[in-house]
Amino acid sequence: EIYTLSLHDALPIWWKLPDGLDSMRFSDTLLERCRVVGTPGVGFGPGGEGYFRLTAFGDRERTKEAVERIRQAELFA
């Protein structure tokens, strides 16, 4: 599941990760395989585990590029 909220040019994207997928491990995988940086949900407290925030401050074009890199990596296949 992906939740979005548009604030001006920023586009925060929250992913609900598949059950059992650790948000820190997912963050590391994105950096290594996609060259994309985001915030593991656990950084927002224990209730954030199982979620991942892609961006809150990036511009729309860079956000689209990051999403495309993630899509091409087929991490959820």
Disulfide bonds with the S-S distance in Angstrom:
none
